[in-house]
Amino acid sequence: MALAGTGDVLGDACKAAVDGVSDPTDRTEVFRALGNAIIDHIISNGTSAVTVVSVSGVTVGAGVSGPGTGNLV
């Protein structure tokens, strides 16, 4: 998996998340904000390439194949 952008982009997202917590002395709230910022960054910017070497059990006939999009879950 690859991520677009730089550490600065993720760093800025983490800083904004921590700046947005209601009580900066609440470690649970701070770490949850950081964790959510990191996960949001991965979901928004992560890309993954998949190569299929062989396929079996496919019905003969016309079909569509090519690039596509999906979700990292």
C-alpha positions as a Markdown table, in Angstrom:
| # | Residue | x | y | z |
|---|---|---|---|---|
| 1 | Met | 0.0 | 0.0 | 0.0 |
| 2 | Ala | 1.2 | 3.5 | -0.8 |
| 3 | Leu | 0.1 | 6.8 | 0.7 |
| 4 | Ala | -0.1 | 10.0 | -1.2 |
| 5 | Gly | 1.5 | 13.1 | 0.4 |
| 6 | Thr | 4.1 | 13.6 | 2.9 |
| 7 | Gly | 4.6 | 13.3 | 6.7 |
| 8 | Asp | 3.7 | 16.9 | 6.8 |
| 9 | Val | 0.2 | 16.2 | 5.6 |
| 10 | Leu | -0.4 | 13.5 | 8.2 |
| 11 | Gly | 1.4 | 15.6 | 10.9 |
| 12 | Asp | -0.9 | 18.6 | 10.2 |
| 13 | Ala | -4.0 | 16.3 | 10.4 |
| 14 | Cys | -2.8 | 14.9 | 13.8 |
| 15 | Lys | -2.1 | 18.4 | 15.1 |
| 16 | Ala | -5.5 | 19.6 | 14.1 |
| 17 | Ala | -7.1 | 16.6 | 15.7 |
| 18 | Val | -5.3 | 17.1 | 19.0 |
| 19 | Asp | -6.0 | 20.9 | 18.9 |
| 20 | Gly | -9.7 | 20.0 | 18.6 |
| 21 | Val | -10.0 | 17.9 | 21.7 |
| 22 | Ser | -12.0 | 19.4 | 24.5 |
| 23 | Asp | -9.5 | 18.5 | 27.3 |
| 24 | Pro | -5.9 | 18.2 | 26.2 |
| 25 | Thr | -5.0 | 16.6 | 29.5 |
| 26 | Asp | -7.3 | 13.7 | 28.9 |
| 27 | Arg | -4.8 | 11.2 | 27.4 |
| 28 | Thr | -7.6 | 8.9 | 26.1 |
| 29 | Glu | -9.2 | 11.7 | 24.2 |
| 30 | Val | -5.9 | 12.8 | 22.8 |
| 31 | Phe | -4.8 | 9.3 | 21.6 |
| 32 | Arg | -8.3 | 8.6 | 20.1 |
| 33 | Ala | -8.1 | 11.9 | 18.2 |
| 34 | Leu | -4.6 | 10.9 | 16.9 |
| 35 | Gly | -5.7 | 7.4 | 16.0 |
| 36 | Asn | -8.8 | 8.6 | 14.2 |
| 37 | Ala | -6.7 | 11.2 | 12.3 |
| 38 | Ile | -4.3 | 8.5 | 11.2 |
| 39 | Ile | -7.1 | 6.1 | 10.1 |
| 40 | Asp | -8.9 | 8.9 | 8.2 |
| 41 | His | -5.6 | 9.8 | 6.4 |
| 42 | Ile | -5.0 | 6.1 | 5.4 |
| 43 | Ile | -8.6 | 5.7 | 4.1 |
| 44 | Ser | -8.5 | 9.0 | 2.2 |
| 45 | Asn | -5.0 | 8.7 | 0.7 |
| 46 | Gly | -4.1 | 5.0 | 0.6 |
| 47 | Thr | -3.8 | 3.2 | -2.7 |
| 48 | Ser | -3.1 | -0.5 | -3.3 |
| 49 | Ala | -2.2 | -2.4 | -6.4 |
| 50 | Val | -3.5 | -6.0 | -6.9 |
| 51 | Thr | -2.2 | -8.4 | -9.5 |
| 52 | Val | -4.1 | -11.5 | -10.4 |
| 53 | Val | -1.9 | -14.2 | -11.9 |
| 54 | Ser | -4.7 | -16.7 | -12.7 |
| 55 | Val | -8.4 | -17.0 | -12.6 |
| 56 | Ser | -10.5 | -20.2 | -12.7 |
| 57 | Gly | -14.2 | -20.8 | -12.7 |
| 58 | Val | -15.0 | -17.9 | -15.0 |
| 59 | Thr | -17.9 | -18.1 | -17.4 |
| 60 | Val | -16.9 | -17.8 | -21.0 |
| 61 | Gly | -18.2 | -14.6 | -22.7 |
| 62 | Ala | -17.8 | -10.9 | -22.9 |
| 63 | Gly | -16.7 | -9.1 | -19.8 |
| 64 | Val | -15.1 | -6.0 | -18.5 |
| 65 | Ser | -11.7 | -5.8 | -16.8 |
| 66 | Gly | -9.4 | -3.0 | -15.9 |
| 67 | Pro | -8.6 | -0.4 | -13.3 |
| 68 | Gly | -11.1 | 0.3 | -10.6 |
| 69 | Thr | -11.6 | 1.7 | -7.2 |
| 70 | Gly | -12.4 | 0.3 | -3.8 |
| 71 | Asn | -12.3 | 0.9 | -0.1 |
| 72 | Leu | -9.7 | -0.1 | 2.5 |
| 73 | Val | -11.6 | -1.5 | 5.4 |
